[in-house]
Amino acid sequence: GGLMVFALTKKAAAEMTSLFSGNQTIKEYLAVVSGIPETREGVFSDWLFHDQRKNKTFVVDKERKGVKKAELAWILQGVSNSGPDPFSLVRVALHTGRTHQIRVQFSSRKMPLVGDGKYGSRIKAPFLALWCCRLAFRHPFTGEMIDFYLDPPAGQFPFNLFELQ
């Protein structure tokens, strides 16, 4: 869930597509993961392969056909010990935008997103605990910096286990 951008014209849509594909945007997410990271912040850099038949992405050891570099930075926002297993709230800044990138990069480090059975979560939730909280970009026609922020809905599990900043 979270923020989305819609264009009102075909020209605006083309310009926005160019901004997003050219990494000229800021995209930040809040994610609730199982476990507690070993450090308070970090950068994940991996080679990812997306299997279109299975609609699943995998971390692989080296570059080859169909493999793309993926990088994100994250900061620990809080820890909740209210259940049988601890959860962590992380704020994620995407440096690249690969299919299922946040999900697979955290899961490959034994910290699957809450509710993400596809990538190893054992926690049942009505939705994936991933929320696009910030989108920022230069307006394609005016050049003005546009910056949107949106918290997850109040009371929504598992985000309700944390004080959002």
Salt bridges, closest charged atoms under 4 A:
GLU28 OE1 - ARG91 NH2 2.52
GLU28 OE2 - ARG134 NH1 3.20
ASP46 OD2 - ARG109 NH1 2.88
GLU71 OE2 - HIS95 ND1 2.99
ASP85 OD2 - ARG122 NH2 3.42
ASP116 OD1 - ARG103 NH2 2.68
ASP147 OD2 - ARG134 NH2 2.73
